[in-house]
Amino acid sequence: MVVRLPSLNALRAFESVGRHLSFSKAADELHVTKAAVAQQVRLLEEEIGAPLVTRAGRALRLTEAGLSGLRDLGDGFDRLVQGVRIMREASGNRRLVVNASASFAATWLVARIGRFRQQHPDIDVLLDAGGTEADLWRANVDAAIRWGRGDFSGLSATLLFEEQVFPVCSPALMQQGAPINVPQDLRHHTLLHLESTPDLNTWPDWEAWLAAAGVRNVETTRGVWFNQMSMALHSAVLGQGVALATRAIAADELEAGRLIAPFKTSVQTPFGYYFLCRPDRATAPKIVALRDWLSAEAVRSRDASTEASGRVKAQAQAVNPP
């Protein structure tokens, strides 16, 4: 007997809701609205003839009917994704889909991906800068670049950048403003802060950096706060103060000489940028080519920005000597 399947979109929406126990997270994962997810689940419930999701206070829980099919649905979608991937590879598909956060893609990756294409003209790259965390077991992506502590369960992870925090400022600020020759000089300048969030509860702030530099006479409760590092760095480029930066996000500004690192002291963080892929895809030629290129490019970027920052700093100090 042939069983008529419900809508694939409805099944996918319910599987995502059941896995996250959240309409909002399912909507983020599927790149649709929360209302659209809820509508698909209602359509599936009508098709099945039984409620699948119910509320317990403010939380969601699955009914017995919903729980009974969730695992098989998840396995089924995994098999579908794998089947599509195998067919694409068998057809000689050249596309490599890479997911990264919009901020990392814009500040570092986009400026460099052309060099990868020059080295590997046989591989077409699609950069996916979606704002949601891609599930590499289900999403239509081959690899991802993620910021975190390295605890990416079930995935092959390669560290690209360790996150070290250090001060940066514009050369013009060193040349035209009060001197910035030693850390104590920061008391004469506006400090640009990154607003703390629960995800950054171990992120070094100005107080932590100044302690590492052995400075105690700089007020750290003043200045301007930003909720994104890219905004703080742009303010620093404009000469509006001194910001704390990381090598990955500030690399291009340092290399171009729009920012300099006036001091050698940096504070290590437990965070970094990682290249991620599924373990069963870690040895695929396209994945290996991209991972090796990214690792080499990260080293080149770090060395180039360090050299350029030192050169511009020396030029600025020549105008405004210590």
N, C-alpha and C positions, 0 to 999 in steps of 0.2 A: 504494500500500500504506500502510495506517495503522500508524504506529509507536506502540506503547503506551509512554507516558512513565512514568518512575519517579516516586516521591513527590516533590511539589514541596518539601516540607520537607527531604528528603534532598539534593535538588539544591542548595537554598539553603545547607545546612550545608556541603556540599563546596565550593561556590564561595567561601564565607567563609574556610574553612580554607585553600584554595588561594591566596587573595589575601593572607592574613596569614601563611601557613605556621606556623600556631599554632592548636591546639585551644582554648587558654585565651582568646585574643583573639577567636576566632570565637564562643565561648560568651558573652563580654561583649557583643559586637555584637548577638547574637541574643536576649539576655536569657534564656538557658537554662543548664543546667549543662554542664561539660566532658564529662561522661559521656554526656549526651544528644546532644551533637554527634558524639562518637565513634561512638555507636550508629547515628546517621543515616548517617554515612559508610560504616560497615560494611554497612548495608542497601543503599546505593547500589552498593557494590562487588559485592555478591551479585547485584544486578539486572543490572549491566553485565557481570559475569562476568570481572572482571579487577581486580587491585589498583590503586588510584588514588593512595594516599598511602603513603609508606614512611619509615623513619627512617634518618638518617645520623648515628650517634652520638646526641647529644641533640637534633639539629635535625631538622625535617621537610623532606621534599622530595617533589615530585610525580613519579609514574611517567610514562612516555611517554604512556600512555592518559589519565592525569589532565591532563597539560599540553595534550593535543590538544583537549580540550573546554572548558578553563577560560575562554578569552576569549569564546567564543560564549555560554557560560552567563552571564558578567558582562554582556555586551551585552543578553542576553535579559531579565535582571532589571531592567536600566535601562529597557528598553522597557516592561516590565510596570508599573513604578512610574509612568512618564510616562503610560501609558494610563489607569491608575486616577485620576491627578491630573486629566487632561483630562475624564474622565467626571464627576468630582465637581464641577469648575468648571462644566461644561455643565448640571449639574442644579441650579445655584444654591446649592451647599453654602456655608454661611456660616462654617464652622469654620476657624480659623487655629491650627495646631499649632506651638508655640514650645518649643524645648529649651534648658534652662539648667542649670547646676550647682545642686545642692541648696542649697549655701551662699549663692550669689548670689540664687537665687529666694527663699530664706527671709529673708535680711537686707535685700533691697532691692526685688525685683520684686513679690512678693506684696502688699506694702503699697500699691503704686501701680497695679496692673493694673486696679483698679476705675475709676480715672479714665479709662483708655483706653476702657473699655466705655461710660462716660458720654458720651464724645465720639463713639464709633462703635458705637451700639447695634445696628447691622446686622451686626456681626462678633462671632462667638462665639470665645472663646480657650480653648485647651487648653494648660496649662502642663505640659510633660514635664520632670521633674527627674531623669531617669534618670542613673545614675552613669557611663554609658559615653559615649564620644565618638560622637555621631551622624554618620553619613555622609549628608550632604545630597543625595547623588546616588541613594541607595537607601532611606534611612529614610523613614518616614511622618511627616515633619516639614516645615514650610514655611520655618522660620527657626531660628536658634540664636544664643545669646549665649555667647561664648567668651572666656576669659582667655588672653592670650598676647602674643607680640611683634608680631603683625600679619601673619605670614607664613603665610596661609591659602591655599595654592595652589589655583587653580581656582575660588575662591569670591569673591563680591562682599562686601567687608568695610568696615564703617563704624565708626570709633572712637567709643565712647560715653564712656569714662572713661580719662584717663591716670592711671597709678598713681604717686602721690607719697606718700612715707612720712614721717610726722610723729608726735610724741608726743601721747598723749591720757591723760587721767586723770579721775576723778570730781570734781565740785565739792566734795564733802565732804572729799576728801583735801587740797584747797587750803585749805579753811576750818579743818580740825581738825588736820592734820598739820604737819610742818615746812614752811616756806615753799617755794613753787615759783614764783619770780618770774624767775629767770634760769637758763639751762641748768646752771650749776654746782651749783644746788640739788639736782639729781638725785642727788648723792652721798649724800643723806640718805634716799633712797627706794628701795624695791624695784623693780628693773627687770623687766618681763615680756617674755620673748623668744619669737620664733617660731623653732622648730627648723629648722635648715638642711636642705635636701634637694637632690639634683642638679638638680631643676627650678628651684630658687631660688638657683643659684650666683652670680647677680649681684644678688640681693635685698639692699637695704641693711639692715644690722643696727645695733645700738646703737653699735658702734664707728664705723661709717660716718656715722651721724647726728651723733654727738658731734664727729667731725672736721669735718663741714660747719658745725657751730655754733661751731667754734673752741675746744672744750673738751677738756682733756687730763687732768684730775684726777678723773675719775669711773671707778670700777672697772666694767668691762663683763663680767666673768666670773662675776658673782654674780646672784642673782635666781631666777626661776621660768621654766621653758621649757614651751611648748605646741607641738603639731604642727598646730594649726588656729588661724587668726587670730580666729575667732569666740570661741573659748575664752579667748584672751588678752584680748579686749575685754570679755567678761563678767566676768573677774577684775578688770579696771580699773573697770568700773561698780560693782562691789562695794567699791571703795576699797582693793584689795589691792596696788596698785602702779601704775606708769606703763607703758603699752604703746606700741608703734609700730603705727600704723594707716594705712589708706588711705581716701580719701574715699568710694569706692563702698561698702565694707563698713561703715564707721562712720557713714555719712550720717544714718541715723535716730536713732542714739544722740546724735549731735551736735545734730541739729535739736531733739530732745526735751529737751536739756539734761542728759541723764544722763552725757554725757562732754563735756569741753572740750579744746581744743587750746591749751595754755598758752604756746606759742612760735610764732613765725612761720616759723622755719626748716623746710624740707622737703627731701627728697632725691628727685630724679626717678629713676624706674626705666624699663627698656626695655619694661615690661609694660603692658597695659591690657585693658579689656573691649571686645569688638567685637561688633557685630551682623552676622551672616553669613546669606547666602542664595545660592542658585544664580544665576549671572549671567543665565540665561534667565528667571528669576522676579523680577529686581530691579525691574522696572517694573510688576509686577502691583499693582493698586490696594490690596489688603489688605496686601501687603508694604510698599508705600510709606507707607501710613497708620501702620503699626506702627513702621517705621524713623524716620519724622519725629517721632512721639510720643516714642519712646525718647530721641532726641537732645535734644528740648526738655526732657524730664523730667530728664535727666542734668544739664543746665545749671541747671535750677531747684533740683534737689537740692543741687548744689554750692554755689550762692549762699545757699540757705536755711540749710544746715548751718554755713557760714562765719559768717553773721550771728548765728545763735543761739549759736554757740560764743563769739563775741566778747562778746555780751551777758551770758552766764552767767559768763564769766571776769571781767568787770568787777564783777559782783555778788559773786563769791567774793573778789576782791581788796579789795572794800569792807569785808568782814568781817575779812580778814587782810591788811592793806595791806603793800606792799613795804617 
